[in-house]
Amino acid sequence: MSADPTTPLTTTFADLGVDVRLADELQKAAIARPFPIQALTVADALAGHDVCGKAKTGSGKTLAFGLPALMRTPSSEPKHPGALVLVPTRELALQVTEVLEPLGRAVGRRVAAVYGGADLEQQTKAFAHGIDLVVATPGRLIDLVDRKAVSLTAVHLLVLDEADRMADMGFMPQVDWLLRHMPAERQTLLFSATLDSAIDQLVRRHLRSPVFHEVASDQPTVEQMQHVFLKVHQLDKARVVAAIIRGADKALVFVRTKRGVDRLVKELRELGVRAAAIHGDLRQGMRERALGQFAAGKLTALVATDVAARGLDIEGVDVVVHYDPPEDHKAYLHRSGRTARAGEAGVVVTLVLWNEELEIERLQRRVGLRLPIVEVFSNDPRLADLPAWTAGTAGGADASAP
C-alpha cells in the first residue's frame, strides 16, 4: 500500500486507535492529524503485526513507530526494557528520544537514549533504575549487554529505524548479534528509505508475515538540484571552498576523514569563514553545539564526515560541497539530499582533483548526470554566486570558462 505525502488526510489519531493521552500531547505540539506514513502503519502496528514501512527521512516515521511502541510496552523491570529502537547515529538517537520522551511521560513510560560517546556509567545507572523504551545505536548497546548492564530478554517490540543506512554503515552484523539476544517471539517494525537486497534479506529473516506500506517520496531528486563539477588544484582547494561558502547562506561540506574535517575547518577559519566540524571523534556536546549554531545561522559552514548525511534533518542548506568524492553513488545522493528540500533551490558542488576525473565520470553515469568538469581557481567570480552560474543550464555547470 502506498500514499502520496501531498494528499490531504482526514484520518485522526483517534481513528487509528491512539491513546487519548498521547493524542492530547500531540495536540499541544500542534500535531493534529497523522502524516501519511503514520496513517498507513499505526493501526497495523497497534494490532500487533510486523510492519515494513518505506519512507524517507523527515516523513514522520518517529511517531509511526513511537506511538504503537509506547502503547504496547508495559512498565518494565530494571535492566529489562520492553521495547527497543535501533538507529544508526547518536544524533538520530537524540532526535527520536526528544520526540518520544514527553509522550512517554504522558502514559507513564520511561524513554532514554543510549549511544557511544556518552558516559557509560550514567547509561548503566539509567538501566538499573528502569527504562521501558530504549533508543540505541548498536555498538553502545552491545557494550552494555556484554557488561550485563542490560538484558534484551524482555524486548517484545523492536524497531529498526533507517535500516538502509544501518546497512550502508556496516551495522548489520551488530544488528544480527542483538537480534540473537532477543526473544524470537516479538513484534518488529522496520522503516527504511529503500528496500534493497540487504534490507530484503533482513525482512525475510527477522519479520513474520509483515504488512508493507510505502509513502511516495517528496524528497529532492537529482533533477531538482543544480550540480556543478569543478576541477581544482590541491593547493587552491580550501580557498575554492571558502569562496563558495562566502556566496552561500548555509553550506554543508563533506570530507572523507575526521582528520581531514579538522584540517579543513582550521584552514577555513584562517580564511575568515565561520565554520565548525562534526564527526565521530567529537564529544556529543560539541556536535550538538555545532549543529545548533549551524541551524541558527551563527555558522555559515558545517564541515562533516558522512555521519551528517545519515538521519539528520538539517533545514535551509542551499549548498552542499563534496570536498572529497563520495564513496559511491548512494553516498552522493545521501549527501546531496541535504539541500533542495521542501521545494527550495539547492546547488551540489563536487571538487575534482586531476587524478579523480575518471572516478567522477563513473559516478555521474550511476546517478544519471552528464556534465562537464570545469577547471576553476579561487579568484573565479562565479564561485560567489553558483545559482546564477547554473541558472538556465541543464542541471549543472556551464562548460565554458573565462
C-alpha positions in Angstrom: 0.0 0.0 0.0 1.3 3.5 -0.8 0.3 7.1 -0.3 1.2 10.4 -1.8 2.5 12.7 1.0 0.8 15.7 -0.6 -2.6 14.2 -0.4 -4.8 15.7 2.4 -5.7 13.1 5.1 -9.0 13.1 7.0 -7.8 10.4 9.4 -7.3 11.4 13.0 -5.1 9.9 15.6 -8.2 8.7 17.4 -9.3 6.9 14.3 -6.1 5.0 14.3 -6.7 3.9 17.9 -4.1 6.1 19.6 -4.4 6.6 23.3 -6.3 9.9 24.1 -3.4 11.0 26.4 -1.0 10.7 23.5 -3.4 12.4 21.1 -3.7 15.3 23.6 0.1 15.6 23.9 0.4 15.7 20.1 -2.3 18.4 20.0 -0.3 20.5 22.4 2.6 20.2 20.0 0.3 21.4 17.2 0.2 17.9 15.6 -3.5 17.5 14.9 -3.5 14.9 12.1 -1.3 11.9 11.2 1.3 12.2 8.4 0.7 9.6 5.6 3.2 7.1 6.9 1.5 7.3 10.3 -1.9 6.9 8.9 -0.8 3.8 7.0 1.2 2.0 9.7 -0.1 2.9 13.2 -3.2 0.8 13.2 -1.4 -2.3 11.9 1.4 -1.9 14.5 -1.2 -1.4 17.3 -2.8 -4.7 16.1 0.5 -6.5 16.7 1.5 -7.0 13.1 5.1 -6.8 11.9 5.3 -3.7 9.7 7.8 -2.8 7.0 7.5 0.9 6.1 9.2 2.6 3.2 9.6 6.3 3.7 12.3 9.0 3.6 13.9 10.8 6.5 11.6 13.6 7.7 8.3 11.8 6.7 7.1 11.3 10.3 8.4 7.8 10.9 9.2 8.5 14.6 5.6 8.8 15.6 4.7 6.0 13.2 6.6 3.5 15.3 6.8 5.5 18.6 3.1 5.7 19.3 2.5 2.0 19.0 5.7 1.2 20.9 4.6 3.4 23.8 1.1 1.9 23.9 2.2 -1.7 23.6 5.1 -1.6 26.1 4.2 -2.3 29.7 6.2 -0.8 32.6 9.5 -2.7 32.6 11.7 -4.2 35.3 15.1 -2.7 35.9 17.7 -3.7 33.3 14.9 -5.3 31.2 13.4 -2.8 28.7 10.3 -4.0 26.9 10.8 -2.0 23.6 14.0 -1.2 21.7 14.5 1.3 18.8 17.8 0.8 16.9 19.2 3.8 14.9 22.4 4.3 13.0 23.7 7.5 14.7 23.8 9.2 18.0 22.2 12.4 16.5 19.2 10.3 15.4 19.0 8.6 18.8 18.7 12.0 20.4 16.2 13.3 17.9 13.9 10.2 18.4 14.2 10.4 22.1 13.4 14.1 22.1 10.1 13.3 20.3 9.1 10.3 22.4 10.2 11.3 25.9 7.3 13.7 26.6 4.9 11.3 25.0 6.2 8.6 27.3 5.6 10.7 30.3 2.0 11.2 29.3 1.4 7.5 29.5 3.8 6.7 32.3 6.6 5.2 30.2 10.3 5.9 30.6 12.2 6.6 27.4 16.0 7.0 27.2 18.8 7.2 24.6 21.9 5.0 24.6 24.8 5.9 22.3 28.5 5.9 22.0 30.5 8.9 23.3 28.2 9.4 26.3 29.0 8.4 29.9 28.8 4.6 30.2 28.2 4.6 33.9 25.3 7.0 33.6 23.7 4.8 31.0 24.3 1.8 33.2 22.6 3.6 36.1 19.7 4.5 33.9 19.0 0.9 33.1 19.3 -0.1 36.7 16.6 2.5 37.5 14.5 1.1 34.7 13.9 2.1 31.1 10.7 1.0 29.3 11.7 2.1 25.8 15.4 2.5 24.8 16.6 4.2 21.7 20.1 3.0 20.9 22.9 2.8 18.5 24.0 -0.8 18.0 27.7 -0.6 19.2 27.0 1.0 22.6 24.1 -1.3 23.3 26.3 -4.3 22.6 28.8 -2.9 25.1 26.1 -2.6 27.8 24.8 -6.1 27.1 28.3 -7.5 27.4 28.7 -5.7 30.7 25.4 -7.3 31.9 24.1 -3.7 32.5 21.1 -4.6 30.4 19.3 -7.7 29.2 17.3 -7.9 26.0 15.3 -11.0 27.0 12.1 -8.9 27.7 12.2 -7.0 24.4 8.8 -7.8 22.8 8.8 -4.9 20.4 11.8 -4.0 18.2 12.1 -1.0 15.8 14.7 -0.8 13.1 14.8 2.8 12.0 16.8 3.9 8.9 17.5 0.3 8.2 19.1 1.0 4.8 21.5 3.5 6.4 22.5 0.9 9.1 23.2 -1.5 6.2 25.2 1.2 4.4 27.3 1.9 7.5 28.1 -1.7 8.1 25.9 -2.2 11.2 24.2 -5.4 10.0 26.5 -7.8 11.9 25.9 -5.9 15.1 22.1 -5.8 14.5 22.2 -9.6 13.9 24.1 -10.0 17.2 21.5 -8.0 19.1 18.6 -9.9 17.5 20.1 -13.2 18.7 19.9 -11.9 22.3 16.1 -11.1 22.0 13.1 -13.4 22.2 12.2 -14.9 18.8 8.5 -14.2 19.6 8.4 -10.4 19.2 6.9 -7.7 17.1 9.3 -6.0 14.6 8.7 -2.7 12.9 11.2 -1.8 10.2 11.4 1.6 8.5 13.7 2.3 5.6 14.1 4.7 2.7 14.9 1.8 0.3 14.3 -1.9 0.3 17.4 -3.2 -1.5 18.9 -6.7 -1.2 20.4 -6.1 2.2 17.1 -4.9 3.7 15.1 -7.6 1.8 17.3 -10.2 3.4 16.7 -8.7 6.9 12.9 -8.6 6.3 12.8 -12.2 5.2 14.9 -13.5 8.1 13.5 -11.5 11.0 10.0 -10.3 10.2 6.9 -12.5 10.4 4.4 -12.0 7.6 5.0 -8.3 7.6 2.5 -5.7 6.4 4.2 -3.5 3.8 3.4 0.2 3.4 5.1 2.8 1.3 4.8 6.6 1.1 5.7 8.1 -2.2 8.8 10.2 -1.8 8.7 14.0 -1.7 12.5 14.2 -1.2 14.6 16.1 -3.7 15.7 14.1 -6.8 18.8 14.6 -8.8 16.8 16.6 -11.3 15.7 19.1 -8.7 19.2 20.0 -7.7 21.8 22.1 -9.6 25.0 20.1 -10.0 28.4 21.6 -10.5 31.7 19.6 -11.0 34.8 21.7 -10.6 38.3 20.7 -11.3 40.6 22.3 -8.7 44.2 22.2 -7.7 45.2 20.8 -4.3 46.9 23.9 -3.0 43.9 26.1 -4.0 41.2 23.7 -2.9 40.4 25.2 0.5 40.3 28.7 -1.0 37.8 27.5 -3.6 35.6 26.2 -0.8 35.9 29.4 1.1 34.8 31.4 -2.0 31.8 29.1 -2.4 30.8 29.4 1.2 31.0 33.2 1.2 28.4 33.2 -1.5 26.1 30.8 0.4 23.6 31.3 3.3 24.3 27.8 4.7 26.8 25.4 3.3 27.4 21.8 4.2 30.8 20.5 3.3 31.6 16.7 3.2 35.2 15.4 3.8 36.2 11.8 3.8 38.1 11.6 7.1 37.8 13.0 10.6 41.3 14.4 10.4 40.5 16.0 7.0 37.5 17.6 8.6 39.5 19.2 11.4 42.2 20.3 8.9 39.7 22.0 6.6 37.9 23.8 9.5 41.2 25.2 10.6 42.0 26.4 7.1 38.6 27.9 6.6 38.8 29.8 9.9 42.1 31.2 8.9 40.5 32.4 5.7 37.8 34.2 7.7 35.0 31.7 7.2 32.7 30.8 10.2 32.9 27.0 10.2 32.6 24.1 12.6 33.3 20.4 12.5 31.1 17.4 13.1 32.4 13.9 13.2 32.5 10.8 15.4 35.6 11.7 17.5 34.0 14.9 18.9 32.2 14.9 22.2 28.5 14.9 21.9 28.2 18.3 23.4 30.5 19.8 20.8 28.5 18.1 18.0 25.2 19.4 19.4 26.6 22.9 19.7 27.9 22.9 16.1 24.5 21.6 14.8 22.6 24.2 16.9 24.8 27.1 15.7 24.5 26.0 12.1 20.8 25.7 12.3 20.5 29.1 13.9 22.6 30.7 11.2 25.6 31.5 13.5 27.8 29.4 11.3 28.0 29.7 7.6 29.5 26.3 7.1 29.4 22.9 8.7 32.2 20.5 7.7 31.4 16.9 8.2 32.1 13.3 7.6 29.3 11.2 6.1 27.7 11.0 9.6 25.9 14.2 8.8 24.2 12.7 5.8 22.7 9.8 7.9 19.4 10.5 9.5 19.8 14.2 10.2 17.1 16.6 9.0 19.1 19.9 8.5 16.9 22.7 7.1 17.9 25.6 4.9 21.1 24.2 3.3 21.5 26.0 0.0 24.9 24.5 -1.0 26.4 21.0 -0.5 30.0 20.6 -1.3 31.7 17.2 -1.9 35.2 18.4 -0.8 36.3 14.7 -1.2 34.5 12.5 -3.7 31.8 10.3 -2.1 32.4 6.6 -1.6 29.8 5.7 -4.2 26.7 6.9 -5.9 24.5 6.1 -2.9 26.7 8.3 -0.7 26.5 11.1 -3.3 22.7 11.0 -3.2 22.6 10.9 0.7 25.0 13.8 1.0 23.4 15.8 -1.8 19.9 15.2 -0.3 20.7 17.7 2.5 19.9 20.5 0.0 16.9 21.3 -2.3 14.5 20.3 0.4 10.8 21.3 0.7 10.8 22.9 -2.8 13.8 25.2 -2.1 16.6 25.7 -4.6 19.9 23.9 -3.9 23.3 23.5 -5.5 25.6 20.5 -5.2 29.3 21.1 -5.9 31.8 18.3 -6.4 35.5 19.2 -6.3 37.7 17.1 -8.5 41.5 16.7 -8.5 43.3 15.8 -11.7 43.6 12.1 -10.6 39.9 11.8 -9.7 38.3 12.6 -13.1 37.6 9.1 -14.2 36.1 8.2 -10.8 33.8 11.2 -11.1 32.7 10.4 -14.6 31.7 6.9 -13.4 29.8 8.4 -10.5 27.9 10.7 -12.9 26.8 7.8 -15.0 25.5 6.0 -11.9 23.3 8.9 -10.9 22.2 9.8 -14.4 24.2 13.0 -15.0 26.3 14.0 -17.9 28.1 17.3 -17.0 31.4 18.9 -17.8 34.1 19.2 -15.2 35.1 22.8 -15.3 38.5 24.0 -14.1 38.4 26.9 -11.7 40.6 28.9 -9.4 39.6 30.5 -6.1 39.5 34.0 -7.7 36.8 33.0 -10.2 33.9 35.4 -9.6 31.3 32.7 -10.5 32.0 30.9 -7.2 30.4 33.7 -5.3 27.0 33.1 -7.0 26.7 29.5 -8.0 22.9 29.6 -8.5 23.3 32.3 -11.1 26.1 30.4 -12.8 24.0 27.2 -13.1 20.7 29.1 -14.0 19.5 28.1 -17.4 21.8 25.1 -17.8 20.7 21.5 -17.8 21.0 20.9 -14.1 24.7 21.7 -13.9 27.8 23.8 -14.8 28.3 25.8 -17.8 31.0 24.1 -19.9 32.5 27.5 -20.8 35.3 29.0 -18.8 36.7 32.5 -19.0 
